[in-house]
Structures are given as C-alpha cells and as structure tokens.
C-alpha cells in the first residue's frame, strides 16, 4: 500500500489491510486458531519475552545461579567421564564446589542454593570405578585376536 497521506485515518487503513488479508485467506489455518492465547491468564511478568526466547531457542547458561548449579550437578558425572586424568577430574570438582560455596554467599537474592558440595576424593574413586567398568565392557566386546602362526610355519608355507 502507498504511504499514508495527510489527513488519512490510520485505524481505517489498518482495518482495510486486515479485511483484505482475511479475504485472501492469510489468516486461515493458523497454529493457534480457535485456541486461547498462551500466557494471557497469568500474572504480569516483566521478563515474559526473555523467558519465551530462552524456551523457544533452547538457550542454556542463563538464569539464576542456583538453578544453573542444579542442572550442572545433574550432568556432572557425564562431564567427569569425559576427562582423561585424575588431575583434570579434581580441577573440575574443585571449581564446581567453589561455585556452589560462592552462590551460597549470594547477596542478590534469587532462589536458595540447595546443591550439595561434592566430596572430591569420593568422586575421583567413583570416576575410576566407572572408567574401569567401561574398559572391562570394551574388552568384553572386542573380538579375540586371530591365532598367530609361528615364523617357521609361515616360512614353510611361503609367507613371511
């Protein structure tokens, strides 16, 4: 449509645009057609658009430290299993425990930190046990090596 001219009514023009779109069928088969608009019945939340963006785009790493620490605690064993040395495991655990203690001293408010500290020595032992179990499982799945023939037998057959 052409730009608004002086004295032209914006509301009348908007109604005209919507009526033409309805006539073309632009509003047929919409995702929420005939359903209530989500989030209208709830109390006003000034951060509604941020929460919607985080949920829609599956963004991680944002939010109160207490909740981030809970999710990190749930995924910590998998993170430890990706480490190669005991020193790396200890560094990850010490960093995690430091951040839990720091979050407990928070002054900004937010949800309470209920994440427990991890015992470094016990977690290192659990890491060793999981590693040994994975190694045993891998050895059990590996096919046995082919039988080795002696040098003299290979020489007699003409292969070396």
Backbone bond lengths (Angstrom), bond angles and torsions (degrees), N, CA, C in turn:
res aa  C-N    CA-C-N  psi(-1)  N-CA   C-N-CA  omega(-1)  CA-C   N-CA-C  phi
1 X - - - 1.442 - - 1.527 109.07 -
2 X 1.307 113.72 154.50 1.466 120.82 178.99 1.526 109.30 -70.69
3 X 1.330 117.22 155.68 1.463 119.33 177.78 1.523 111.43 -62.04
4 X 1.331 115.79 158.13 1.467 120.91 -179.80 1.526 110.82 -63.28
5 X 1.309 113.62 138.68 1.465 118.98 175.34 1.518 108.84 -96.55
6 X 1.301 115.90 163.63 1.458 120.89 179.96 1.529 109.18 -61.09
7 X 1.319 114.47 130.57 1.453 119.94 177.74 1.518 113.90 86.90
8 X 1.337 118.77 -4.53 1.465 120.23 -179.53 1.525 108.71 -79.68
9 X 1.311 117.01 138.43 1.461 123.04 -176.20 1.530 109.84 -80.81
10 X 1.355 116.43 121.91 1.473 120.91 -178.48 1.523 111.72 -66.67
11 X 1.329 117.58 -40.56 1.462 120.50 -178.76 1.523 110.70 -64.88
12 X 1.336 116.67 -40.71 1.469 120.28 179.14 1.517 110.27 -64.84
13 X 1.313 116.41 -40.64 1.462 120.37 179.19 1.529 111.16 -65.82
14 X 1.352 117.85 -40.90 1.465 121.70 178.36 1.520 110.46 -62.92
15 X 1.363 116.94 -41.57 1.470 119.81 177.13 1.519 110.81 -61.51
16 X 1.316 116.93 -40.37 1.455 121.73 179.79 1.531 111.07 -63.02
17 X 1.336 116.42 -43.78 1.473 120.98 179.23 1.524 110.19 -63.04
18 X 1.336 117.62 -44.43 1.466 121.14 179.96 1.524 110.16 -65.38
19 X 1.331 118.09 -42.50 1.468 120.84 179.44 1.519 111.43 -61.36
20 X 1.311 117.15 -41.06 1.470 119.97 178.30 1.534 110.98 -65.56
21 X 1.343 117.19 -39.91 1.474 120.71 178.91 1.521 110.54 -64.92
22 X 1.340 117.86 -39.07 1.464 121.44 177.52 1.521 109.91 -64.41
23 X 1.336 116.26 -41.53 1.460 120.26 179.69 1.527 111.27 -64.23
24 X 1.324 118.02 -35.24 1.468 121.50 178.00 1.529 111.75 -75.15
25 X 1.342 117.64 -19.86 1.464 121.21 -179.00 1.511 113.61 92.29
26 X 1.329 118.12 20.10 1.466 121.59 -179.10 1.524 113.00 -65.97
27 X 1.330 117.59 -22.50 1.460 120.68 -177.56 1.528 112.43 -100.35
28 X 1.314 118.66 6.92 1.460 121.44 177.42 1.525 109.36 -78.50
29 X 1.327 117.26 145.99 1.468 124.47 174.84 1.535 113.57 59.91
30 X 1.308 117.62 39.89 1.462 120.81 174.15 1.528 109.73 -77.49
31 X 1.317 116.97 156.10 1.468 121.75 -174.86 1.526 112.00 -61.98
32 X 1.303 119.24 -38.86 1.460 121.41 -176.45 1.532 112.33 -105.20
33 X 1.315 117.87 22.44 1.462 120.94 -178.43 1.528 109.61 -62.41
34 X 1.323 117.01 124.42 1.452 122.65 178.26 1.516 114.57 79.27
35 X 1.338 118.79 5.79 1.458 122.89 -179.20 1.520 109.29 -115.31
36 X 1.332 116.62 155.15 1.474 117.97 178.13 1.526 110.60 -68.17
37 X 1.297 115.69 150.39 1.463 120.78 179.05 1.526 107.98 -73.71
38 X 1.322 117.78 126.94 1.463 120.19 -176.75 1.527 111.86 -64.48
39 X 1.347 115.44 139.37 1.452 121.50 174.83 1.511 115.47 84.22
40 X 1.328 119.15 2.69 1.464 119.54 -178.70 1.523 112.69 -76.97
41 X 1.323 118.60 -30.48 1.450 120.89 -175.52 1.513 114.25 -83.41
42 X 1.321 117.91 -6.97 1.458 121.31 -176.02 1.526 111.06 -85.36
43 X 1.329 115.64 166.14 1.468 120.69 176.57 1.528 109.14 -67.03
44 X 1.305 116.43 157.81 1.461 120.89 -178.15 1.528 110.08 -66.66
45 X 1.315 115.78 128.11 1.455 121.91 177.70 1.521 107.28 -121.68
46 X 1.324 118.69 116.67 1.459 119.54 -177.14 1.527 113.64 -65.07
47 X 1.316 117.39 -19.88 1.468 120.75 -179.03 1.522 111.75 -103.63
48 X 1.310 118.41 26.94 1.460 121.65 -176.58 1.519 111.95 -60.68
49 X 1.311 117.55 -37.64 1.464 119.20 -176.60 1.525 111.08 -73.18
50 X 1.345 117.86 -33.57 1.463 120.79 177.86 1.523 109.78 -66.78
51 X 1.332 116.51 -44.79 1.462 120.34 179.16 1.523 110.84 -63.30
52 X 1.322 116.89 -40.23 1.459 120.38 177.37 1.517 111.78 -63.69
53 X 1.328 117.11 -40.91 1.462 121.24 178.57 1.525 110.90 -64.24
54 X 1.325 116.51 -43.92 1.464 120.44 -179.89 1.523 110.11 -62.04
55 X 1.315 117.29 -43.20 1.458 120.91 -179.01 1.522 111.08 -69.93
56 X 1.327 117.13 -43.70 1.459 121.56 -176.17 1.522 111.79 -68.53
57 X 1.326 117.38 -41.97 1.461 121.65 -176.43 1.525 113.10 -92.71
58 X 1.343 117.24 -1.51 1.464 122.90 179.93 1.532 110.98 54.92
59 X 1.325 115.35 49.90 1.457 122.04 -179.19 1.527 108.56 -83.58
60 X 1.329 116.38 133.05 1.460 120.56 178.40 1.525 109.10 -115.64
61 X 1.315 116.09 163.72 1.454 121.09 177.57 1.505 113.83 90.72
62 X 1.323 118.10 3.06 1.458 121.19 178.38 1.514 108.78 -116.54
63 X 1.293 116.67 145.09 1.458 120.76 176.33 1.508 110.85 132.91
64 X 1.329 116.06 -179.64 1.466 119.94 178.18 1.525 110.80 -63.10
65 X 1.331 114.85 145.87 1.468 118.80 -177.55 1.519 112.23 -60.83
66 X 1.328 117.87 -32.61 1.463 120.43 -178.72 1.525 110.75 -62.21
67 X 1.313 116.66 -42.01 1.464 119.93 -178.86 1.523 110.49 -74.60
68 X 1.321 117.51 -38.63 1.462 119.99 177.21 1.526 111.17 -62.15
69 X 1.335 116.55 -39.15 1.463 119.42 178.92 1.526 111.41 -67.50
70 X 1.331 117.38 -35.14 1.467 119.76 177.33 1.520 110.86 -63.17
71 X 1.328 117.07 -45.59 1.466 119.16 179.93 1.520 110.85 -67.72
72 X 1.331 117.44 -37.36 1.462 119.86 177.79 1.528 110.80 -66.38
73 X 1.334 116.78 -37.30 1.462 120.63 178.01 1.528 110.73 -62.75
74 X 1.325 116.36 -38.37 1.466 119.68 -179.92 1.528 111.67 -68.01
75 X 1.328 117.40 -28.23 1.459 121.48 -177.50 1.524 112.98 -102.84
76 X 1.334 117.62 6.70 1.461 120.68 -172.74 1.527 112.63 -68.38
77 X 1.336 118.40 -38.12 1.470 119.62 179.90 1.524 111.35 -61.17
78 X 1.325 117.14 -42.11 1.468 120.26 178.68 1.524 110.58 -64.66
79 X 1.337 116.19 -37.27 1.466 119.63 177.84 1.526 110.78 -66.97
80 X 1.326 116.67 -40.01 1.463 119.63 178.93 1.521 110.99 -65.95
81 X 1.332 117.17 -36.50 1.470 120.22 -179.57 1.528 111.98 -65.71
82 X 1.313 117.96 -20.11 1.470 120.66 178.30 1.522 112.45 -84.23
83 X 1.332 118.01 -5.62 1.465 121.67 -179.99 1.525 109.06 -83.40
84 X 1.341 115.77 151.87 1.461 120.45 -174.73 1.524 113.78 -98.73
85 X 1.332 116.88 -31.13 1.459 119.28 -175.70 1.524 110.21 -123.71
86 X 1.324 114.27 160.59 1.461 120.34 178.30 1.531 110.69 -64.64
87 X 1.330 116.84 -34.77 1.452 120.26 178.73 1.529 111.12 -62.25
88 X 1.337 116.91 -41.31 1.465 120.21 177.99 1.527 111.00 -64.07
89 X 1.336 116.74 -39.57 1.462 120.70 179.02 1.526 109.99 -63.30
90 X 1.322 116.56 -44.39 1.467 120.26 178.80 1.531 111.34 -62.25
91 X 1.340 117.42 -40.81 1.469 120.09 179.39 1.520 111.28 -63.45
92 X 1.334 117.47 -41.88 1.466 120.82 179.46 1.525 109.79 -63.56
93 X 1.337 117.19 -44.22 1.458 120.88 -178.60 1.536 111.78 -66.88
94 X 1.327 116.65 -41.65 1.468 119.46 179.02 1.528 111.02 -65.02
95 X 1.335 117.11 -38.86 1.460 120.35 176.86 1.527 110.69 -64.73
96 X 1.326 117.25 -42.87 1.465 121.26 178.97 1.531 110.59 -61.73
97 X 1.339 117.02 -47.39 1.469 120.61 179.91 1.531 111.13 -62.46
98 X 1.331 117.22 -38.89 1.468 120.46 178.64 1.529 110.42 -61.59
99 X 1.350 116.89 -43.74 1.456 120.16 -178.96 1.520 112.06 -68.77
100 X 1.338 118.18 -31.21 1.469 121.07 176.48 1.524 109.62 -66.99
101 X 1.337 117.14 -46.40 1.466 120.74 179.20 1.524 110.13 -63.66
102 X 1.334 117.47 -41.28 1.458 120.99 178.96 1.530 111.23 -64.26
103 X 1.304 117.74 -38.54 1.469 120.74 179.14 1.523 111.34 -69.39
104 X 1.330 117.03 -30.58 1.470 119.68 177.71 1.524 111.44 -68.06
105 X 1.327 116.78 -25.35 1.467 120.88 178.88 1.517 112.66 -89.57
106 X 1.322 116.94 12.62 1.466 120.74 -174.51 1.529 111.96 -58.18
107 X 1.294 115.61 145.08 1.452 121.67 179.43 1.527 111.20 -113.26
108 X 1.326 116.85 -5.80 1.456 120.76 -174.64 1.519 112.88 -88.59
109 X 1.298 118.88 -4.88 1.459 121.19 -177.91 1.512 110.38 87.40
110 X 1.307 115.99 -156.54 1.457 120.72 -178.26 1.509 110.10 99.83
111 X 1.316 116.43 -176.90 1.460 119.38 -178.82 1.528 111.11 -66.53
112 X 1.324 117.42 152.62 1.465 119.56 -179.49 1.528 111.01 -70.12
113 X 1.315 115.52 150.23 1.462 121.90 179.27 1.526 107.78 -88.31
114 X 1.311 117.07 110.11 1.459 121.96 -179.96 1.524 111.75 -107.42
115 X 1.317 117.47 2.94 1.459 121.85 179.84 1.521 109.38 -69.49
116 X 1.322 115.94 130.86 1.459 120.57 -178.71 1.524 110.55 -84.53
117 X 1.321 114.73 152.14 1.456 120.42 173.81 1.528 108.86 -70.49
118 X 1.307 116.70 150.09 1.461 121.72 177.80 1.528 109.19 -99.55
119 X 1.336 116.01 134.43 1.462 121.33 175.30 1.528 107.27 -75.34
120 X 1.325 116.75 116.43 1.457 121.40 -172.33 1.520 111.45 -62.32
121 X 1.325 117.49 -47.54 1.465 119.91 -177.48 1.533 111.75 -64.62
122 X 1.319 117.00 -42.17 1.469 120.12 179.18 1.525 110.86 -65.39
123 X 1.324 117.09 -39.77 1.464 120.29 179.86 1.529 111.15 -68.53
124 X 1.328 117.15 -36.69 1.470 119.91 176.67 1.523 109.78 -64.09
125 X 1.336 117.50 -40.48 1.461 120.25 177.73 1.535 111.24 -64.39
126 X 1.341 116.66 -41.42 1.472 119.90 176.83 1.523 110.57 -63.10
127 X 1.354 117.47 -37.89 1.465 121.88 178.00 1.527 110.15 -63.01
128 X 1.343 116.35 -43.89 1.475 120.11 177.77 1.528 110.86 -61.17
129 X 1.349 116.89 -44.13 1.460 120.57 -179.80 1.528 111.54 -62.62
130 X 1.326 116.92 -43.74 1.478 120.01 178.71 1.521 110.89 -64.05
131 X 1.331 116.58 -38.72 1.468 120.43 178.65 1.517 111.74 -65.27
132 X 1.337 115.77 -42.52 1.463 119.67 179.38 1.533 110.46 -65.65
133 X 1.322 117.09 -40.53 1.466 120.21 178.48 1.527 111.03 -64.22
134 X 1.316 117.25 -40.23 1.468 120.48 178.28 1.520 110.69 -66.06
135 X 1.334 116.70 -38.22 1.465 120.33 177.60 1.522 111.40 -64.88
136 X 1.352 116.20 -42.83 1.473 119.45 178.31 1.524 111.07 -63.72
137 X 1.334 116.66 -40.05 1.466 119.85 179.10 1.522 110.89 -65.37
138 X 1.325 117.39 -39.34 1.464 120.52 178.78 1.522 111.03 -66.83
139 X 1.351 116.94 -38.60 1.468 120.25 178.35 1.519 111.12 -67.06
140 X 1.338 116.82 -35.81 1.467 119.84 -179.95 1.526 111.30 -69.07
141 X 1.327 117.47 -31.65 1.457 120.90 -179.32 1.523 112.65 -81.13
142 X 1.322 118.19 -22.68 1.466 121.24 -176.58 1.529 109.44 -70.62
143 X 1.333 116.96 137.26 1.466 119.23 178.10 1.523 110.08 -70.46
144 X 1.312 117.48 149.88 1.467 119.17 179.33 1.530 109.49 -67.00
145 X 1.333 116.27 149.00 1.467 118.48 179.81 1.526 110.00 -67.22
146 X 1.327 117.54 150.92 1.472 119.28 179.87 1.523 109.88 -65.64
147 X 1.324 116.88 150.47 1.475 118.85 -179.91 1.527 110.26 -63.64
148 X 1.310 114.46 138.57 1.466 119.59 -176.71 1.531 108.47 -94.40
149 X 1.321 114.52 129.93 1.468 118.96 177.49 1.521 108.81 -90.62
150 X 1.306 115.97 151.85 1.468 120.05 -175.80 1.533 110.20 -72.34
151 X 1.299 114.11 162.79 1.454 121.02 -179.53 1.528 110.56 -60.81
152 X 1.328 116.67 -42.43 1.461 120.51 -176.15 1.526 111.19 -67.44
153 X 1.325 117.73 -36.41 1.459 120.32 179.21 1.531 110.43 -68.58
154 X 1.342 116.54 -40.21 1.471 119.39 177.30 1.523 110.62 -65.49
155 X 1.337 117.05 -38.22 1.453 121.32 179.33 1.524 109.97 -65.87
156 X 1.330 117.75 -40.70 1.458 122.25 -179.44 1.522 110.28 -64.61
157 X 1.375 117.79 -36.20 1.465 121.23 179.40 1.525 112.59 -80.28
158 X 1.301 118.20 -8.77 1.453 120.94 178.75 1.511 113.94 93.84
159 X 1.316 117.95 11.92 1.467 121.15 177.10 1.520 108.71 -113.59
160 X 1.306 116.65 144.92 1.448 117.29 175.02 1.490 111.78 -130.54
